[in-house]
Amino acid sequence: MTIAPDLLERLQERFAPYPLHHFLGIRLVSLAMDQCTVEVDLSPSTDNGSGTIHGGVIAIIADTAVAGALATNFDGKMGFATSNLSLHFLRRARDLARAKATIIKKGSSVCVASVEIVDGSGQLVSVATADFVLTTSKLPGSA
């Protein structure tokens, strides 16, 4: 299965008006089938008060990256919701946080993803897993 060549642009347009994404400066960077990369810079709106990106912002980009990865199965038409997000913080992100999500299990009602979050130098700062429940859509080819 391949994704539409304009899917990244359509998802960027879809997410652009979200007040929180706009406020934090979250960017969708790349898409591939079952994968999505999202990033955010350290800024006054993402700073946790000690010169690093707040853990809640890390959670938001992890969740957003999983949504983008799963959206590659639906041509951007989202019919799912996060049911679980588990994060392990390994070190501080001092300049940028980039989350790359990969769908690792596509079930008939629940999909599972893994996420690696790195900083601007490529150092791993956090890892996550997420479960998404399919709500109004089914994966293509599923019963």
Salt bridges, closest charged atoms under 4 A:
ASP6 OD2 - ARG10 NE 3.15
ASP34 OD2 - LYS106 NZ 3.06
GLU39 OE2 - ARG27 NH2 2.93
GLU39 OE1 - ARG98 NE 2.86
ASP41 OD2 - ARG27 NH1 3.09
ASP75 OD1 - ARG10 NH2 2.63
ASP75 OD2 - LYS77 NZ 3.33
